[in-house]
């Protein structure tokens, strides 16, 4: 499979609507995954059955996978056919493009919540 380059996606500012308890759980899982291994990003997704999958960025000499790509891969490998929502915890002000594309493979319109390392919501990409 050839390497593909995906453009980063701007994260719109936070609106007035707070996260649901289920989406806040995704941010907590993503934050924990990031902190556990000291990764640059942590991510979590929720599938159509309410199951959650969390992951951290992997950056090895011969393997690089974003946290969001890995969380989506775990969901797909477990039989998920659709995602309800996703969350990424990062210091970046943009959502990396490869993870965004991976989520869109299983969910055209699922919200992707982007939060900072403290867990504070930076915005949501629809």
C-alpha positions as CSV (number, residue, x, y, z in Angstrom):
1,X,0.0,0.0,0.0
2,X,1.6,3.3,-1.0
3,X,2.1,6.1,1.5
4,X,-0.7,8.6,1.4
5,X,-0.5,12.2,2.6
6,X,-3.6,13.7,4.2
7,X,-4.0,17.4,4.9
8,X,-4.5,18.5,8.5
9,X,-8.0,19.7,9.4
10,X,-8.6,23.0,11.2
11,X,-10.4,22.5,14.5
12,X,-13.3,25.0,15.0
13,X,-13.6,26.7,18.4
14,X,-15.7,25.3,21.2
15,X,-19.4,26.1,21.0
16,X,-21.9,26.4,23.8
17,X,-22.9,22.7,23.8
18,X,-21.0,20.7,26.5
19,X,-19.9,17.1,25.7
20,X,-22.3,14.3,26.5
21,X,-21.2,11.9,29.2
22,X,-20.3,9.3,26.6
23,X,-18.2,11.8,24.6
24,X,-16.5,13.0,27.7
25,X,-15.6,9.4,28.5
26,X,-13.8,9.3,25.1
27,X,-11.7,12.3,26.0
28,X,-10.8,10.7,29.3
29,X,-9.8,7.4,27.6
30,X,-7.7,9.3,25.0
31,X,-6.1,11.4,27.7
32,X,-5.2,8.3,29.7
33,X,-3.8,6.5,26.7
34,X,-1.6,9.4,25.8
35,X,-0.3,9.8,29.4
36,X,0.3,6.1,29.9
37,X,3.1,5.9,27.4
38,X,4.1,9.5,27.1
39,X,2.9,9.7,23.5
40,X,2.3,12.9,21.5
41,X,-1.4,12.0,21.0
42,X,-4.0,9.8,22.5
43,X,-7.4,8.9,20.9
44,X,-10.5,6.9,21.5
45,X,-13.5,6.0,19.4
46,X,-17.0,4.6,20.1
47,X,-18.6,2.1,17.7
48,X,-22.2,1.5,16.8
49,X,-22.6,-0.9,19.7
50,X,-21.2,1.6,22.3
51,X,-17.9,-0.3,22.6
52,X,-14.9,2.0,23.0
53,X,-11.3,1.6,21.8
54,X,-8.4,3.8,22.9
55,X,-4.9,4.1,21.6
56,X,-1.8,6.2,21.6
57,X,0.5,7.3,18.8
58,X,3.1,4.7,17.8
59,X,6.4,6.0,16.4
60,X,8.9,3.2,15.9
61,X,11.7,3.1,13.3
62,X,9.7,0.9,11.0
63,X,6.1,1.7,12.0
64,X,4.3,5.0,12.5
65,X,0.6,5.1,13.3
66,X,-1.4,8.0,14.6
67,X,-3.4,7.5,17.8
68,X,-6.7,8.0,15.9
69,X,-5.7,5.6,13.1
70,X,-4.8,2.9,15.7
71,X,-8.1,3.4,17.6
72,X,-10.0,3.1,14.3
73,X,-8.0,0.0,13.4
74,X,-8.8,-1.6,16.7
75,X,-12.5,-0.9,16.2
76,X,-12.4,-2.3,12.7
77,X,-10.4,-5.4,13.8
78,X,-13.1,-6.0,16.4
79,X,-15.9,-6.0,13.9
80,X,-17.1,-2.4,14.1
81,X,-18.8,-1.2,10.9
82,X,-19.7,2.3,12.0
83,X,-18.3,4.8,14.5
84,X,-20.6,7.1,16.6
85,X,-17.8,9.5,17.8
86,X,-14.1,10.0,18.3
87,X,-11.8,12.1,20.5
88,X,-8.2,13.0,20.2
89,X,-6.0,14.6,22.9
90,X,-3.1,16.5,21.5
91,X,-1.1,19.7,21.9
92,X,-1.8,20.6,18.2
93,X,-4.4,23.1,17.1
94,X,-5.1,21.0,14.0
95,X,-6.5,17.5,13.6
96,X,-4.0,15.4,11.8
97,X,-5.3,14.4,8.3
98,X,-4.6,10.6,8.4
99,X,-6.6,10.0,11.5
100,X,-9.4,12.2,10.3
101,X,-9.5,10.1,7.1
102,X,-9.5,6.9,9.1
103,X,-12.6,8.0,11.1
104,X,-14.4,9.1,7.9
105,X,-13.8,5.6,6.5
106,X,-16.3,4.3,9.1
107,X,-18.3,7.4,9.8
108,X,-19.0,10.2,7.4
109,X,-20.5,12.5,10.0
110,X,-19.3,11.4,13.4
111,X,-18.0,14.2,15.6
112,X,-14.3,14.2,16.3
113,X,-13.6,16.0,19.6
114,X,-10.2,17.5,19.9
115,X,-8.9,18.3,23.4
116,X,-5.7,19.5,24.9
117,X,-3.5,17.5,27.3
118,X,-5.5,18.9,30.3
119,X,-8.7,17.4,28.8
120,X,-10.1,20.9,27.9
121,X,-12.1,20.7,24.7
122,X,-10.5,22.7,21.9
123,X,-13.2,22.1,19.4
124,X,-15.1,19.5,17.4
125,X,-14.7,18.5,13.7
126,X,-18.0,17.4,12.2
